[in-house]
Amino acid sequence: IEYIVKSLVSNPDAVVVERRIDEKGVLLELTVDPEDLGRVIGKRGVTAQSLRTLLRALGTKNDARYNLKIVNNDGDMAADDCSISGVKVQSFVI
């Protein structure tokens, strides 16, 4: 995921993926620069959905469940009060 996202964004040095394991599976917390947040989410969430599909395939192969949380570089989750290109983004854990 980190390799793919770094190729999408304009500031690849700001991309960080943290992995946490709990009883629900593996949570990948993707941190990106605020300017790149729209690129990672994509129009109508298409890019984020594609990342989720890749994780689902990986989970099937490894018999695990992967979740992706996209966070901007300020540590704020891309959530209720985040606006991208005038479009309000709702709670965003995929």
Phi and psi in degrees as GROMACS dihedral restraints (atoms count N, CA, C in turn):
[ dihedral_restraints ]
;  ai    aj    ak    al  type     phi  dphi    fc
    3     4     5     6     1   -59.7    20    10
    4     5     6     7     1   -44.0    20    10
    6     7     8     9     1   -61.4    20    10
    7     8     9    10     1   -44.2    20    10
    9    10    11    12     1   -64.9    20    10
   10    11    12    13     1   -47.3    20    10
   12    13    14    15     1   -65.0    20    10
   13    14    15    16     1   -39.8    20    10
   15    16    17    18     1   -61.5    20    10
   16    17    18    19     1   -29.8    20    10
   18    19    20    21     1   -78.3    20    10
   19    20    21    22     1   -16.4    20    10
   21    22    23    24     1   -89.0    20    10
   22    23    24    25     1   -31.6    20    10
   24    25    26    27     1   -92.9    20    10
   25    26    27    28     1   162.9    20    10
   27    28    29    30     1   -87.9    20    10
   28    29    30    31     1   -17.2    20    10
   30    31    32    33     1  -124.1    20    10
   31    32    33    34     1    77.0    20    10
   33    34    35    36     1   -66.1    20    10
   34    35    36    37     1   -21.5    20    10
   36    37    38    39     1   -68.1    20    10
   37    38    39    40     1   -21.0    20    10
   39    40    41    42     1   -87.5    20    10
   40    41    42    43     1    -3.6    20    10
   42    43    44    45     1   -82.2    20    10
   43    44    45    46     1   124.3    20    10
   45    46    47    48     1  -135.2    20    10
   46    47    48    49     1   134.5    20    10
   48    49    50    51     1  -118.2    20    10
   49    50    51    52     1   119.6    20    10
   51    52    53    54     1  -106.9    20    10
   52    53    54    55     1   138.2    20    10
   54    55    56    57     1  -112.9    20    10
   55    56    57    58     1   128.7    20    10
   57    58    59    60     1  -128.0    20    10
   58    59    60    61     1   136.2    20    10
   60    61    62    63     1  -113.4    20    10
   61    62    63    64     1   130.6    20    10
   63    64    65    66     1  -141.8    20    10
   64    65    66    67     1  -168.7    20    10
   66    67    68    69     1   -67.1    20    10
   67    68    69    70     1   -20.1    20    10
   69    70    71    72     1   -86.8    20    10
   70    71    72    73     1   -13.1    20    10
   72    73    74    75     1   131.3    20    10
   73    74    75    76     1  -148.0    20    10
   75    76    77    78     1  -106.3    20    10
   76    77    78    79     1   125.8    20    10
   78    79    80    81     1  -104.5    20    10
   79    80    81    82     1   120.9    20    10
   81    82    83    84     1  -101.5    20    10
   82    83    84    85     1   118.5    20    10
   84    85    86    87     1  -102.0    20    10
   85    86    87    88     1   110.1    20    10
   87    88    89    90     1   -97.0    20    10
   88    89    90    91     1   117.4    20    10
   90    91    92    93     1  -106.4    20    10
   91    92    93    94     1   127.5    20    10
   93    94    95    96     1  -132.7    20    10
   94    95    96    97     1   164.1    20    10
   96    97    98    99     1   -64.5    20    10
   97    98    99   100     1   141.7    20    10
   99   100   101   102     1   -54.5    20    10
  100   101   102   103     1   -33.1    20    10
  102   103   104   105     1   -69.2    20    10
  103   104   105   106     1   -23.8    20    10
  105   106   107   108     1   -95.3    20    10
  106   107   108   109     1    -3.6    20    10
  108   109   110   111     1   -58.6    20    10
  109   110   111   112     1   -42.0    20    10
  111   112   113   114     1   -64.2    20    10
  112   113   114   115     1   -36.2    20    10
  114   115   116   117     1   -68.0    20    10
  115   116   117   118     1   -38.3    20    10
  117   118   119   120     1   -71.5    20    10
  118   119   120   121     1   -38.5    20    10
  120   121   122   123     1   -76.1    20    10
  121   122   123   124     1   -43.4    20    10
  123   124   125   126     1    81.8    20    10
  124   125   126   127     1   169.1    20    10
  126   127   128   129     1   -64.6    20    10
  127   128   129   130     1   126.6    20    10
  129   130   131   132     1    54.3    20    10
  130   131   132   133     1    25.4    20    10
  132   133   134   135     1    76.9    20    10
  133   134   135   136     1    16.1    20    10
  135   136   137   138     1   -64.6    20    10
  136   137   138   139     1   -43.1    20    10
  138   139   140   141     1   -66.1    20    10
  139   140   141   142     1   -44.4    20    10
  141   142   143   144     1   -62.0    20    10
  142   143   144   145     1   -39.0    20    10
  144   145   146   147     1   -65.1    20    10
  145   146   147   148     1   -36.9    20    10
  147   148   149   150     1   -65.8    20    10
  148   149   150   151     1   -40.6    20    10
  150   151   152   153     1   -61.7    20    10
  151   152   153   154     1   -40.5    20    10
  153   154   155   156     1   -63.3    20    10
  154   155   156   157     1   -40.3    20    10
  156   157   158   159     1   -62.7    20    10
  157   158   159   160     1   -41.6    20    10
  159   160   161   162     1   -61.8    20    10
  160   161   162   163     1   -41.8    20    10
  162   163   164   165     1   -66.3    20    10
  163   164   165   166     1   -36.6    20    10
  165   166   167   168     1   -64.0    20    10
  166   167   168   169     1   -41.2    20    10
  168   169   170   171     1   -64.2    20    10
  169   170   171   172     1   -41.7    20    10
  171   172   173   174     1   -63.5    20    10
  172   173   174   175     1   -40.5    20    10
  174   175   176   177     1   -64.3    20    10
  175   176   177   178     1   -38.4    20    10
  177   178   179   180     1   -64.2    20    10
  178   179   180   181     1   -42.6    20    10
  180   181   182   183     1   -64.7    20    10
  181   182   183   184     1   -40.9    20    10
  183   184   185   186     1   -97.9    20    10
  184   185   186   187     1     4.9    20    10
  186   187   188   189     1    53.9    20    10
  187   188   189   190     1    51.2    20    10
  189   190   191   192     1  -141.9    20    10
  190   191   192   193     1   164.4    20    10
  192   193   194   195     1  -112.1    20    10
  193   194   195   196     1   126.2    20    10
  195   196   197   198     1  -112.6    20    10
  196   197   198   199     1   136.6    20    10
  198   199   200   201     1  -123.3    20    10
  199   200   201   202     1   149.6    20    10
  201   202   203   204     1  -123.2    20    10
  202   203   204   205     1   126.2    20    10
  204   205   206   207     1  -115.6    20    10
  205   206   207   208     1   124.7    20    10
  207   208   209   210     1   -99.4    20    10
  208   209   210   211     1   125.8    20    10
  210   211   212   213     1  -128.1    20    10
  211   212   213   214     1   142.6    20    10
  213   214   215   216     1   -82.6    20    10
  214   215   216   217     1   172.4    20    10
  216   217   218   219     1   -66.4    20    10
  217   218   219   220     1   -15.7    20    10
  219   220   221   222     1   -81.9    20    10
  220   221   222   223     1    -4.6    20    10
  222   223   224   225     1    89.5    20    10
  223   224   225   226     1     0.0    20    10
  225   226   227   228     1   -84.7    20    10
  226   227   228   229     1   131.7    20    10
  228   229   230   231     1   -69.1    20    10
  229   230   231   232     1   144.0    20    10
  231   232   233   234     1   -67.8    20    10
  232   233   234   235     1    89.9    20    10
  234   235   236   237     1  -140.7    20    10
  235   236   237   238     1  -153.1    20    10
  237   238   239   240     1   -43.1    20    10
  238   239   240   241     1   -46.3    20    10
  240   241   242   243     1  -103.9    20    10
  241   242   243   244     1    25.2    20    10
  243   244   245   246     1  -100.2    20    10
  244   245   246   247     1   130.9    20    10
  246   247   248   249     1  -122.2    20    10
  247   248   249   250     1   129.4    20    10
  249   250   251   252     1  -121.1    20    10
  250   251   252   253     1   119.6    20    10
  252   253   254   255     1    50.3    20    10
  253   254   255   256     1    40.0    20    10
  255   256   257   258     1    78.9    20    10
  256   257   258   259     1    -0.7    20    10
  258   259   260   261     1  -103.5    20    10
  259   260   261   262     1   124.7    20    10
  261   262   263   264     1   -76.7    20    10
  262   263   264   265     1   132.2    20    10
  264   265   266   267     1   -99.5    20    10
  265   266   267   268     1   126.4    20    10
  267   268   269   270     1   -83.2    20    10
  268   269   270   271     1   177.4    20    10
  270   271   272   273     1   -46.2    20    10
  271   272   273   274     1   131.9    20    10
  273   274   275   276     1  -131.2    20    10
  274   275   276   277     1    85.6    20    10
  276   277   278   279     1  -124.0    20    10
  277   278   279   280     1   119.7    20    10
